[in-house]
Amino acid sequence: MSNSYEVIFENNKKWVEQNLRRDADFFKNLAKNQTPEFLYIGCSDSRASAEELMGLKPGEVFVHRNIANVVNTLDMSATAVIQYAVEHLKVKHIIVCGHYNCGGVKSAMTAQDYRLLNPWLRTIRDVYRLHQVELDAIEDEGKRYDRLVELNVQEQCINVIKMACVQERYIIEEFPIVHGWVFDLRTGRLIDLEIDFENILKDIQKIYDLTDSDWMMRRRKKSSDL
């Protein structure tokens, strides 16, 4: 067994001791039902850990990560996480967070056969296709990669909004709200792309409405009743 593997268990012991010194009931409370307000959908990159960069503690954020923070409705892992978070955990915010220098995004812009990864990367290549005119106009390769990271986050947010569970709960409770972020590895900063959630929902309802309900009219009626 390598030392790098063994040190994980030593670190775990220290972590347990530190938390118990601060709060003797820390793990007793942690074992209770989770009530996170946030669902974080991020990249699997080892440099972009959700709780640490958000400054949150265990139990405060529900996390799903995959290569290049993709939300593909054919991916049962991602859709199951979203549905569970929305319907059972009642999260108030869904965050799709990409990061600059993303290997998955760079791979999707590279003319190379990645074999089993090809179907996964195709989702990101589709984002490139949708925004090809804008991206090809960017001469600097690094800036082009950065922009595709941002556009990929935007398109994955749209994929989240397309889901029936998100639309249905928002009509009733006005939550969850979908956000798009980028983590800048070069500065450590989180960047809010300020995704216009309500307008996106309104625009895509013509095609992706799965509720058979005019959500905007219901919102106005609800506001007038207050």
N, C-alpha and C positions, 0 to 999 in steps of 0.2 A: 504494500500500500504506500503510495507516494506521500511525501510530507504535505504537499499542497492539498491533498484530500483530507488528511488527518486534521489539518488546521481548521477546517470548517467546523468540526465538532467542538474544538477548543473555543472557537469564536462563538458558537452557539451557547456554550456554558457561560461565557462572559456576558453574553446578551441577556440570558435568563437572570443572572445575578444582578446586572445593572437595573433591569426593569423591576425586580423584586425589591431592590433597595429604594427605588423611587415610589413604588406602590405595591404593598404586600398582596393586594387583590388583583394585580394586573392580569394574570392568566385566568383567574376565576372570572373576571369580567370579559376577557377575550373569548372565553369558551361559550359565552352566551350568544344568542342570535345576532348575526351581523346586520347593521342598518346603514350601509354606506349611501352617501348622497351622489356619488360619482361612479360612472362606468368609464374606465379608461381603456381605449383600444389603441395599442401602440405597436411599435416594431420590436422584434425579438432581439435586436442588437444589444449586446451585453453592456454597452456604454449608456443606455437610455432606460434606466430602471424607474418605474412609475412613481412609487411612493417616495423615493429619495428626492427626485427632482421636483415633486409637488410639495414636499415638506409635510407629508401626511403620515399618520401612524397606522399600524395594523388595524383593520376593521373599518377604515375610513374610505377606501376606494376598492371597487371591484375591477379586476384587471383581466384583459384578454390581449395577448400579444402574438404576432406572427410576422413573417417576413414582409417588410414594407407596409405594415398596418393596413392590410387589404380587408375590405368587407365585401365578400362575394356571397350572394344569397344562395349559391349552390354549396357553400362551405357550411356544413351543419355545425361545426364547432363555433364559428363566429355567430351564426344566427341563434344558436341555442343560448349562448352567453347573453346576447342582447335581449332575447325574449325573457330569460330568467331575471335579468337585471330590471327590465321594465315592468313585468307583470308581478313578480314576487318580491324583489327587493325594493321596488318603487323608487329607483334612483331618480334624482331631479335633473341631472346633467349627464349627457353622453359626450365624451371627449374623444375625438380621433386625433392622435398626435403622431406626426411624422418627425423626422430629424434630418438636418443637413448631413451630407456625406453618407447617405444611406446606400449600402451596397446593393440592395434589391432594386432600388430606382436606377442606379448606375447600370446594373446588369440589363435592365429593360431597355436601356438606350444603346446597348452594345449589340452589334451584329455577330452573335455567337449562339451556338446550340448548347443550351444548358440542360438538355435531356429531360429528366423528370421535373425539373423546375419550370420548363417551358409553359405548361398550362397556367401555373401560378403567375409567372411574370407577364403572361398575355394580358391579364387585367390591367397591369401598369402600362403595357404597350398600347392598350386601348385608350388610356388617358392621354398618352403622347399623340395618338392619332386624332383624338378630339380637339387637341390644342396645338396641332402641328404648325400651323401658320405662326402663332405667337412664339413657340419654342424655337423654330428654325430661324426666326429673325434675331435671336439672341446669339451674338457671335462668340462671346466668352463661354467656353465649355463649362466652367465651374458655375457660372451664373445660370446657365441653362439647366444644369442638374438641380440647382437649388430651386429654380422655378417649377420644375417637374415635381419635386418633393411637395411644394405648396399645392400645385394643381391636383396631385394625387390625393392629398388630404381632403381637398374640396370635393372631389368626386366620390371618395369613400363616405364623406358626410352625407352626400346625396343618396348613396346606397343605403345608409342607415335610415334616412327619412322615408325611403320607399317602403319600409317594412310596416305591415299592418299593425303590429302591436304598438309601434311608436305613434302612428297616426291616431289610432283609437284612444290611447290613453291621453294624448295631448288634447283631443277634442273635449274630453271630460274634465281633465285636471290642469290643463295648460303646462304640463310636464310630461315627459322630459324635454329639455332643450338641448339641441345638438350644437356642439362647438368644434371648430377646427384649430388645432395648434401645431406649431413646429418648435422642436427643441434644437437650439443652436449649440452643437457640441463645442464650437470654438469659443463661446462666451459663457455657456452655462445657462443662458437665458431662455425662457419660454416666450414664444411669440404667438399672440392671439391673432388669427387670420380674420377675425370678426365675420364669420360666416353669417349671412342674413337668413337665419333659420325660418322665420315666418314667411318671408317672400319666396324662399325656395320651396317650402311646403305648398304654398299657394300655387306656384307655377307648375309643379309636377303633379298636382292633384288631378289635372285634366287627363293624365295618362295613368298615373300610379295610385289613384284614389282606390283604396281597398275597404273603405268604410261605408260607401253609399250614403254619404252625408256631406252637406255643405258645411264644412268645419268653420269657415269664416262667419257664416250667418249664425251658427250656433254660438260662436264666441261673442258676436255682437249682442245676441239675445241675452246671453248670460251676463254680459256687462251691464245691459240696460236694466236687468232685474235686481242688480245690487243696490 
